[in-house]
Amino acid sequence: MRQQRFFWQGMIALMGAAAPLFAYAVTPGPIPLKKATPGLYAVTEEIEAEDALKKALPENLRRPDIIRALRLRRDIPLEDFTPVQGGLNAPLTLIEFNDLNCLQCRDGLKLADSIYAKHKAVMRLAYRHAPFDKKASTNLAAFYGKLAHQQGAFWAFRNALLNLNEFTPDTLGKTLTEVGVKPRLLRQDFFPNARLFYSQLDADAELAALLKIKTPPQLLLNGMKIGEDLKPEDVDAMVEFLTNPKSLAALKHYDKVMHDEPR
């Protein structure tokens, strides 16, 4: 009798201890985060942040490749010597990595101009040099572009190159004067600034190599490569997303949860 009494007392005590577990097991809904294990908490928070990001995205951008593009986007600096047009405080930056000396790269100029013209109210356009010929990181057209930039005529010079079929000192010099660079100022800037200009072009080329830009032209929208990270047809929807305060709040939270700074 005594053994049976001890047995039942032990069973009652065991059932009392296990009662919270049974109650927890049948509780509907997700496991509360505060009761989850540390590892499960981190995973759950990441999933929730990604779900919130997906909901904030336009429907046609709710895809794994877009999430990856946002996760891996780069924060690309603009140097003092970088030609820029548009508002300096614009929320969006379109960077054109291109080679002014490259005839087959002209479609990149046209695409950059098309995107910028459509979204110039919220976008700035910057140009950085990426050599088509990796064995010659600088070239004549790029150097003349530096001369044009020194006189505030870079964009006019860049656009005027679309009308040239060859790049020689004569054709490039004539184009500079046509866009308003005075011959006297051209001679004044040519030799004293040559070393500086070439060092700036080299810096752009090194950045292009760091970003693994294989062949120009390459456009980047807020650090995402158009044609690689983003499809060209996704650009308009991404602009809409990146200029919506609520969407940006979801993206900022996603970055914080993933412990990633924009790259």
C-alpha positions in Angstrom: 0.0 0.0 0.0 2.8 2.4 0.9 4.5 1.7 -2.4 1.3 2.3 -4.3 0.8 5.6 -2.4 4.3 6.8 -3.2 3.8 5.8 -6.9 0.6 7.8 -7.3 2.0 10.8 -5.4 5.0 10.7 -7.8 2.8 10.5 -10.8 0.6 13.4 -9.6 3.7 15.6 -9.0 5.2 14.7 -12.4 1.9 15.6 -14.2 1.8 18.9 -12.3 5.3 19.7 -13.4 4.5 18.8 -17.0 1.2 20.6 -17.2 2.7 23.9 -18.5 4.4 22.0 -21.2 1.2 20.5 -22.4 -0.6 23.8 -22.2 2.2 25.4 -24.2 2.1 22.6 -26.8 -1.6 23.2 -27.6 -1.4 27.0 -27.6 -2.3 28.2 -31.1 -0.2 30.6 -33.0 3.6 31.1 -33.3 6.0 30.7 -30.5 6.4 34.0 -28.7 9.8 35.4 -29.5 10.6 36.1 -25.8 10.2 32.4 -25.1 12.2 31.1 -28.0 15.8 30.0 -27.8 18.4 32.5 -28.8 19.1 30.9 -32.1 15.4 30.5 -33.0 14.9 34.2 -32.0 17.5 35.4 -34.5 16.1 33.3 -37.3 12.6 34.3 -36.6 13.5 38.0 -36.5 15.2 37.7 -39.8 12.2 36.0 -41.4 9.9 38.7 -40.0 12.1 41.5 -41.3 12.3 39.9 -44.8 8.5 39.3 -44.8 8.0 43.0 -43.9 10.4 44.0 -46.7 8.6 41.9 -49.2 5.2 43.5 -48.3 6.7 46.9 -48.7 8.0 46.1 -52.2 5.8 46.7 -55.3 4.3 43.4 -56.3 6.5 42.9 -59.3 9.6 43.2 -57.2 8.7 40.6 -54.6 11.3 38.1 -55.8 14.4 36.5 -54.2 16.7 38.2 -56.7 15.4 41.6 -55.7 15.8 40.8 -52.0 19.4 39.7 -52.7 20.1 42.9 -54.7 18.9 45.0 -51.7 20.9 42.9 -49.3 24.1 43.2 -51.3 23.8 46.8 -52.5 26.9 48.9 -52.2 27.4 52.4 -50.8 29.6 54.0 -53.5 31.2 57.3 -52.6 31.3 60.2 -55.0 34.6 62.1 -54.9 35.1 65.8 -55.3 36.3 65.2 -58.8 33.3 63.1 -59.8 31.0 64.9 -62.4 27.5 65.1 -61.1 24.3 66.6 -62.4 21.1 66.9 -60.4 20.4 67.7 -56.8 23.3 66.9 -54.5 20.8 65.8 -51.8 18.7 63.6 -54.1 17.6 60.3 -52.5 18.7 58.3 -55.5 22.1 58.2 -57.2 22.6 56.7 -60.6 26.3 56.1 -61.3 27.4 55.6 -64.9 30.7 53.7 -65.2 31.8 54.2 -68.7 34.6 54.9 -71.2 34.3 58.0 -73.2 36.8 56.6 -75.7 34.6 53.5 -76.4 32.4 53.8 -79.5 30.5 50.6 -78.6 29.7 51.9 -75.1 27.4 54.7 -76.3 24.3 52.7 -75.5 25.2 53.1 -71.8 25.2 56.9 -72.1 21.8 56.8 -73.7 20.3 54.5 -71.1 21.7 56.6 -68.3 20.3 59.7 -69.8 16.9 58.0 -70.3 16.7 56.9 -66.7 17.9 60.2 -65.4 15.5 62.2 -67.5 12.5 60.2 -66.3 13.4 60.4 -62.6 15.5 63.6 -62.3 13.2 65.0 -59.6 14.5 62.4 -57.2 17.8 61.4 -58.8 21.3 62.6 -59.4 23.5 61.3 -62.2 27.2 60.8 -61.7 30.0 59.7 -64.1 33.0 57.5 -63.2 35.6 56.3 -65.6 35.8 52.5 -66.3 38.3 51.6 -69.0 37.1 49.3 -71.8 40.8 48.4 -72.4 42.1 47.0 -69.1 45.7 47.4 -70.3 45.2 51.1 -70.7 43.3 52.4 -67.7 43.3 56.0 -69.0 42.9 57.3 -72.6 42.7 60.5 -74.6 38.9 61.0 -74.5 38.8 60.5 -70.8 41.6 63.0 -70.2 39.8 65.6 -72.4 36.7 64.8 -70.3 38.7 65.9 -67.3 39.6 69.2 -69.1 35.9 69.7 -69.8 35.0 69.0 -66.2 37.6 71.5 -65.0 35.7 74.2 -67.0 32.2 73.0 -66.0 31.4 71.5 -69.4 31.7 67.8 -68.8 28.1 66.8 -69.5 28.0 68.9 -72.7 31.3 67.3 -73.8 30.1 63.8 -73.0 27.0 64.3 -75.0 28.8 65.9 -77.9 31.0 62.7 -78.2 27.9 60.9 -79.6 28.5 62.8 -82.8 32.1 61.7 -83.3 33.3 58.7 -85.2 36.9 59.0 -84.1 38.8 60.4 -81.2 42.0 62.3 -82.0 43.5 65.4 -80.4 42.0 67.5 -83.2 38.4 66.1 -83.0 38.4 66.2 -79.2 40.0 69.7 -79.0 37.4 71.0 -81.5 34.6 69.4 -79.4 35.9 71.1 -76.3 35.8 74.5 -77.9 32.3 73.8 -79.3 30.9 73.1 -75.8 32.4 76.4 -74.5 35.9 75.6 -73.3 38.1 78.5 -74.3 41.4 77.6 -76.0 43.3 79.8 -73.6 41.8 78.0 -70.6 42.4 74.7 -72.3 46.1 75.4 -72.7 46.2 76.7 -69.1 44.8 73.5 -67.7 46.4 70.9 -69.9 50.0 70.5 -68.6 49.8 71.7 -65.0 46.9 69.3 -64.2 47.9 66.3 -66.3 49.3 64.3 -63.4 46.2 65.1 -61.2 43.8 64.1 -64.0 45.5 60.8 -64.6 45.5 60.0 -60.9 41.8 60.7 -60.7 41.1 58.4 -63.8 43.2 55.7 -62.2 41.2 56.0 -59.0 38.0 55.5 -60.9 39.4 52.5 -62.7 40.5 51.0 -59.4 37.0 51.4 -58.0 35.5 49.8 -61.1 37.8 46.8 -60.6 36.9 46.6 -56.9 33.2 46.6 -57.9 34.0 43.8 -60.4 32.8 45.8 -63.4 34.0 43.6 -66.2 33.2 45.7 -69.2 31.6 49.1 -69.4 29.0 50.5 -69.6 27.7 49.6 -66.2 24.9 51.6 -64.4 24.3 51.4 -60.7 21.2 52.6 -58.9 21.9 53.2 -55.2 24.6 50.6 -55.4 22.7 47.9 -57.4 23.9 47.0 -60.9 21.3 47.4 -63.6 21.4 44.4 -65.8 22.9 42.2 -63.1 21.3 42.9 -59.8 18.3 44.7 -61.3 16.7 44.1 -64.6 16.2 47.3 -66.7 12.5 46.8 -66.5 12.6 46.8 -62.7 14.1 50.3 -62.4 10.9 52.3 -62.3 9.4 50.1 -59.6 12.6 50.2 -57.6 12.7 54.0 -57.8 9.1 54.0 -56.5 10.2 51.8 -53.6 13.3 53.7 -52.7 11.4 57.0 -52.6 8.6 55.8 -50.3 9.2 56.7 -46.6 7.3 53.6 -45.4 9.2 51.3 -47.7 12.5 52.8 -46.6 11.6 52.2 -43.0 11.1 48.5 -43.8 14.4 48.4 -45.6 16.3 50.2 -42.8 14.8 47.6 -40.3 15.9 44.8 -42.6 19.4 46.2 -42.7 19.5 46.4 -38.9 18.3 42.9 -38.4 20.7 41.5 -40.9 23.5 43.5 -39.2 24.5 44.8 -42.7 25.3 48.3 -43.7 24.4 49.1 -47.3 27.5 48.0 -49.3 
